[in-house]
Amino acid sequence: MRISLTTPWDWLMAAISSPAFFCFTAQSGLPLFRLRRFCRDGPQALNASHTEATSVRRCFPGGRSVKFYRWPIRTGGMLRASRSLLPVTLLPVTWNQAMSPTKMTESYADLKLFIGGEWTPKDGRECEAVLNPANGECIGVLPHASKADLDRALDAADQAYPVWRGTSPQARGKILKRAADLIRERGEQIARIATLEEGKSIHEARLEIPFSADILEWFAEEGRRAYGRVLPQRAPGVRMTVLREPVGPVAAFAPWNFPIANVCRKVGAALAAGCPCIVKPAEQTPASALEVARALMDAGLPKGVLSIVFGVPSQVSTHLLASPVVRKVSFTGSTRVGKQLMKLAADGMKRTTMELGGHAPVIVFDDVDVENVLDLSAASKFRNSGQVCVSPTRYYVHERIYKQFVDGFAARASSWPVGDGLVESNKMGPLAHSLRLNAMEELLGDAKKHGARFDAGGSRIPGPGYFWEPTVLSEAPNEARIMNEEPFGPIAIVNPFSDFDDVIQQANRLPYGLAAYAFTQNNRIVNLLGERIEAGLIGINSYLISVRDSPFGGVKESGHGSEEGMEGLEACLVTKFVTES
């Protein structure tokens, strides 16, 4: 039985059995109405988000819902829906239907938790749906870790730590290298999984495979070079040494935009240093992270050294960081959340690495090959639909080439192939989830109010999925939100400049300092840019600012510490000074 509610105050009366499951669907995928239960003892309010109900998140054929609620409603009870804010659908389903994801033509994954080296199924756990952003359909059901599950992960890491830190760097490296080989061997399968759940083009997902494997392989080698040193002798019979040792179990939080590489960055450094690791990847992209765990397990990683958990982010982070077992926190995400995690980490004096938000400036001088810079800029800006922390966003272009640059960027944006990432001809897929669409609309609406000119795009692409037009704005004032808040989408903002000192001031104006770029053929300007731009990563005449053996991190409110490179390994080590006589 399916009953559609199409007006805000439709009534629904249904005789049902006990117990019952209902799937509440809406265009937004959220339960936006209240139910009232009418039984012999009178009406009882049931809020769709209330914790009295047992809930399971997923979708169901014929609707876009992602959540099921179960109440023990007696036979003959009747329901009405009130305060409906959007057209919705009510679907009574069985438990087996609720727990079985919609069959898809593209293979996905049977999602589980990975705790202490063991796969933990959904049984009795809170779950949520994983959606394909290209069409909004459910592709899997993801279990959330309970507090007991998190405690098991912590206990496993605590017990594995003495054994893993005592394992030789060569033995640890051998496992990481084997896992890297397995990721390469399984590359096409993992790439398709990443595209299904994150939306990026299959070409970009394929490029993420060797990059991720190389990270593991590089840390496998770098782990052998966690050198200490011997100080010059102060007196006969006295020896002074500096040792580098594992910091201890690491809690790592990885975002959804590079679901394979982000996990490898955090896991690779921790495991190479001798630290067990508990990873909470994004719930939007769980299968990619689990494939990394599978490769490590198949490569011979001992039980307990790695756990992969999912759940409500604030609840998982609070629980993990409250434990004395965790000695290091690694986070990639927004500045706001990073600050919250640092406060939690401060209570236990836990070491932190924070790779936080950015708003990358690009300075284009008038001595460049404009068409070449435009080709590079469009490819970098629209990579992963602009959902990249180092994505170029604020373009400052010399006034002599400004019009040519804006017109050329707009032409490229208007012709950029957008669609399902699994279609080989598409260069840009959808945004990762529906909330990104709302963010784009808000920022661009504000930019329009402030007088920004829309040279290309600016709207959601009609149809299923979370697609947004590649967008180019120009003449946006500093007062516009989009000039101050990271859009994290396919939006380029182009403004003119004429004076070097002024454009440097504009580039450094924001509190962020993750990435910055510049294009010029003037060697003196190149030197000055490297000195004066405030960013942890600077690309001059190139957008390539991340390789496996270079540090990756920002300054100011873009965070501290680095991932990758020797700095990534050092973040998981502590220094000990020993005097012997």
N, C-alpha and C positions, 0 to 999 in steps of 0.2 A: 504494500500500500504506500503510495506517495501522495502527499497533500501539499500543494504549494500555497504559501501565504504571500500575497502580492500587495497588500495595503497595510498601513501601520497598525490597524486595529482589527485585523481579521481574527475570527474566533475559530478555534480548532477543538472539536469534540471527538474523542476516540475511545472506544472500549479496548482495553489492552490486557495482556497477561502479566503475571508477576514471575520473575523480575523482567524488566524491559530495558532495551537499549534504544536510544534515539540518536540519530545523526542530524545535527543542526547545520544547515548549509546557508551560506550567504555569498554574495559576490565578492566580499572581502575575504572569505574563508574563515570568518570569526563568528562565534555565537553571539548575536547582538540582541537577543530578546529574552524575556522572562517567561517562565512557565508557571502555571498554577495548577495544582492537583486538587480535584474535587472528589472527595470520598465521603463516606457516611458521617465522618467526624468533621466535615466542613472543609473549606478551601485552605490549602497550604502553599505558600510561595516557594518556588524552586528557582533559584538564580542559576543561570547556565554556567557561571564560573565558580559556583560555591563548592567548597571542599567536601560537603556531605556526599556528593556523588562520586562514584568510581568512574574515572574517565580514561578513555583511550583515544589517542589522536591518529587519524588516518583519513583517507578519502574513500568514497564509495561510488560505484558506477551510477551515473546519472546526476551527480552533484559534485560540488567543489568543497564539501566539508572536510575538515580535518580533525574533528573531535566528536567522540561518542560519550554520552553520559548515561550512567546506569543508576536508576532509583528503584527501590523495592516497592513498586506501586501494585496494589492489590487488584485482582481481576475485577473488571467493571468500573475501575476508576476512570475519570475523564479529565482531559487536559485542555487548557486553552492557552494560546500564545498571545502575549500582549507587548506593547512597546516595541514592536518590530521596526527596525530602522532601515532595513533593506529587504528586497524580495528574498525569501528564504524557503527552504524545503525541509520537511520533516520526514525522516525515513526510519521506520522501525526495522531493526536488523537483529540477527542472532549473534552470539559471542564469536562463533567461528567466522561469520562474515566480517565482523569488526576487526578480527585479528588477521585476516587474509588480504594482503594488498591486491589492488587491481592488477590483473595480468597485463603486461606490457609487451609490445612487439620487440622491444630492446631489452636484453638481459641486464638486470641490475644486481642486487645482492640481498641475501638473507642477513639482516642487520642484527648484531648482537653486541654485548659488551665484551671487552677483552680484559679480564682482571687477573693479574698475577700469572699470565700465561695460559689462562683457560677461557674458553668461549662460554659466555653466560647468556642464556636465551631470555625471551621476553617474559616468561612465566610470572604472572601476577604483578608485573611492574607497570608503572605509568609509562605510556608510550606516546609518541607523536609521529605525524606523517612526515615523510620526506617527499617534496614536490619537485617535479621537473619544471624549471622556470620557463621553458620554451612553450609549455601548454597549460601549466597549473595543475596537472594531474598527479595523483599519488603514484609514487614508484616504490615505496617501501615504508615499513613501520619500524621506528627506532625506539628501543627501550631506554628509559631513564634509569640512571643508577640511584638506588636508594642510599640512605645513610649507612646501612649495613654493607652495601656494595663498596661504598667509598672507604669504609673502615677496612674492608678486606684488601682493597688496593693499597692502602697505607701500610697494613701489616705485612703484605707481600713485599713491598719496597723495603721496609725496615729489616725484614729477615734476609732479603737478597743482598742488601748493601755490603755486609762484610765479605761475602763470597765474591761479588762482582768487583769490588775494589781490589780484592786480592788476586783477581784474574790478570794475567800479564797483558800489557798493551798489545802485544802481538796476537794473542788469542782473541781479545776483544776486536781487534782490527780485522781478523779473519772472518768473524761473523758479520761485521758491517760490510765487508767487501762482497761476501756471498749474498747478502741481502740486496746490495746494489745490483749485482748480476741478475737476481731474480726479478727485480723491478724492471730492468731492461727487457728480460725475456717475456714478461707479462705486460709489456708496455702498451700494446694496442688495447687490451682488455681494460687496463687501469685508466687509460686516456678516455675511453668511451664512458666509463663510470663517472669520471670527473666532469665530462661534458653533460651527461644526463642530470647530475645533481647540482652543478654550479652554473651551467649554461654556456661557458666559454666555447669558442670555436674548437673543433676537433684538431685543427692545426696547432693552436696554442696548447691544447692539452698534450698533444704528442711532444711538443718542445719541452714541456714541463717534466716529462719522464727522464730523459738523460740528465737534465739539470739536477733533478732530485737524487738520482742515483750517484751522480758525481759528488754531491754534497756528502753522502754517506761514505763514499770511497775516500774522499779527501780527509774527512775526520778519522777514518780508519788509519791513515798514515800519520796524521798530525798527532794522534794519541800517543805515538811512540816518542814524540818530541816534547813531552811535558817535562822539560829539563829543570833540574835544580842547579845549584852551583856550590863550589867550595871556596870559602873566603881565604885570603892569604893568612898564613899561620901567624898568630900573635905571640906565641911562646912555645918552646919545645913541649911536645906531648899534648898540645891543644889543637883540636880540629873544630872548625865552625862551618856548618853546612846550611844551605837554604833548600828546603824541600817543597815540591808542589804536590798536593794531595787532593783527592776528590772532595768536593764540598759536602756531598751527601745527596739524598733523594731530591729530585727536582719535580716541581709541579709546573707544567707547561700548558699554556692556553693559546691555541692556534685558530686563526680566522678562516673564513670560507673562500677567500679570493684565489689563493693558490693551495688547494686542499692537499696536494701531495708534497710540494716543496716546503710549505710551512711546517709540516710535521717532521720532515726529514731534517730541517735546520735545527729544530729543538731536540729531537731524539738523537741525531748524530753527534752533537756536541756533548750531550749528557752521557751517552753510553761510552763514547770514546774516552771520556775523562774518568770513567769508573763509577758513574752515578746511575742508580735506578731512576726511572722516569715515569710519572703519571701524567698522561696527556688528556686534556679535554679539548678536542677539536670542536668546530662549529657543528651544531645539530643540522644545519642545512646540507652539509657535505660529509656525512659520516663514513660512507663506504670507501672513499679514497684513503682516509686515515687508516681504516681497518685493513686495507690492502698493504699498507706499509707495515703494519703490525704482523700481518700474515707472512710477508717476506722475511721479516726478522725472526719470527718463530720457526719458519721452515729452514732458515739459515743456521739454526741451532742456538738461538738466544735462550739462556736458562730461564726457567719459570720464576716469576716474581720480579724480574728486572724491568718489565714494561707492562703498563696497564693503559687501556684506552677507555675512558668513561664519558658519558653524556648526561645531560640533564639541564635543569634551569641554571643558567650560568652563575647567577649570584649565590644560589644555594650551594652549588658545587665548589665554587671558589672559597666561600666562607668556611665550609667544612674542611677543605684540604689545608687551607692556610692557617687554620686554628690548631692544626696538629703539629707537635714538636718534631715529628718524623721529617717533615718537609724542611729543607735547609736552603733551597734556592727556588725562585719564582721567575719564569720566563713568560712574557706576555707580548702578543702582537695584537693591536687593536686601537681603539680610540683613546685620546688623551683623557677624557672623562673617566672611562673605566680604568685606565692605567693608574690614575691617581687614587681611585678607590682601592685597588689591589695593593698599592704601595702602603696605604694606611693599614690594611690588614697585615701585610708583611712586617710592618714596623713593630707590631706587638710581639713578634717572635724574633726580631732582628734578623730577618731572612734576607739574603742577598737577592737583588732583583736585576733583571735585564728588561728594559721597556722599549719596545719598538712601536711608537705611537703615531698619531696622525700627522699629516703634512698638508701643504698647499703650495706645490712646487712652482716657483717662478721660472720663466724661460726668457732670456734676454737675447734678442736677435739684432745684430748690428748690420749696418748697410753695406758691408764689404763681402757679404756671403753670396753663394749661389742660391737664390731664393727658392727656386723650384726644388732643388735637392733638399733644402731644409724643410720645405713643406711636405715632401714625401716622407721624410723621417718623422716629422711632427705628427702627421695624420696617423701613421702606423703606431706610434707610441701612445698618442692620446686615446685612440679607440681600441687599443689592446685591452682585452678582457672587459670591454664596455666601459673603460675608464675606471674600473674598480681595482685600482692599484695604488698602494700608499705613496709611491713615488711618481705617480702619473703627472705629466706636465699639465699645468692648469692655467696659470696667469702668464700670458704671453705679452712681453713688452718689446715692441718692434719699432725700430728707428723710423722716424716720420718719413724719410725719403723712400722707404720701401713699404710703408704701412698699408696703403690701399692694395698694392699687388699681393701682399701677404694675406690680407683679410679675404680678398676675392678668391685667391687660390685655395685657402683653407676651406671656405664655404663650398667651393666647387667640389673639392674632394669629399667633404662631409655629405653633401647631397647625393653623391654617387656611391657611397660606401655600402657594400653588400651586407645587409642585416637579415638575420633569420635564425632558424634552428641551427645550433652549433654542430649538429651531426651531419648537416648538409655540407658537402665538401666545398661548394662554391661560396658559402657565406664567410665573411671575414669577422663579423661581430655578432655575438649571440645576445640573449636577453640579459637584463639585470638579474641579480641572483634571487631576489624575492620581492614581494609586492611593496614592502616598506620603502624600497629604493625609489619606486615610482612616486610615492607621496613626497619623498624628499626632493626629487627633481622638480615636481610641480610647485612646491613651496619656494624653493630657491629661485626658480625662473620667474615665478609670479612676482616675487619681490624685486628681481632685477628689472623686470618690465616697468614696475612702478617707479623705479629710480632712473628710468630713461635709457636703459641699455638697448642697443640695437640688435635685433635677431637677424643674423645673416644666413643662417641655415638651421633647420630643425627647430627644436623647442617643444616638441609634443610627444606624447605616447603614441606608439604605432598601434592602430586598431587591430582587434582580433585577440585570440587567446595568447597567454604568455605575458611576460613582463618586459616587453620590448620598448626601447626609447630611441628616438631619432638621434643620430650624431648631430651635435649642436655646436654652432659657433656664435658667440656674442662679441660685440665690440662696443667700445666707449662706455663700459660699465664703471660707475664711480666707486670710490673706496667705501662709500656709505652702504652700498648694496651688500646684502648678506653673502652673496656668492663670492664676493671679493675677500671675505673674511672667514668663511666656513668651507671646509673641504667638501666639494660636491660628490666625490666618489661615484662619478658617472661620466658618460661620454660628452662632456661639456668643455669647450675651450673658450677662454675669454681673452680677447686681443685688445690691447691699448697701445697708443703711440708714446714714444719718448724722443727727446732730443739731447739731453744732457747726461753724461756718464754718472756724475755724482747723484743726480736725482733718481736715476733708474736703480742704482745700487740701494738707495734709501727705500725705494718702493719694494724691491726684492726682499729686503730685510725687515719690512714693516711689521709683519705678523709675528706672533709668538712662536711660530713653528720653524723648524730648521731640519727637516729630514733630507729633502733632495732639492737641487737647483740645477739649471742648465743654462748654457750660453753658446752662441754661435758667432764666431768672428775669425778673421784671418790675421789679425793684428797681434803679434807676439807680446807686445807690451801690455795690451789689454788682457790677454790671456793670463799673464802673471798677476795683474791686479785683481782679476776676478777670483782667482784661487785664494788670494789673501783676504779679500773684503766680503765675499759672500758668506753668510752665516748659515751653513748647512753641513750635515755630516757626510753627505754624498753630493759630489759636484761632477757633472758631465759637461765637458767643453768640446763642442763640435761632435758630440755623440750623446745618445741616450743610454748607452751601456754603462751602468753604474753598479752592477752586481755580478760578481763571479765568485766561484766557490772558495777561493783563497784570499778574498778581500773582506775587510770588515764591513758590516752592513748595520747602520744605526744612525740616529739623529742627535741633534743638540736642542737646547732650549726645551719647549714643551713637546717636542717630538720624541723625547725620551732620553735614555742613557744606556750605556753599554752597547755591545755589538754582537751580532750573530754572524756566522761564517768567519773564515780566516782564523789565524791563531788567536785573535781576540775572542772569537766564539768559544774556543776550547778553554781559554783562561778564565772565562766567566763561570766555568763549572769547577774551578780549582781554588784551593786556599793555599796560602803561603805559610810555611812553618820554619822557624829558625832553631837550629839545634847546636848547642855547644857541648863538646866532649873533652874531658881532660883526665 
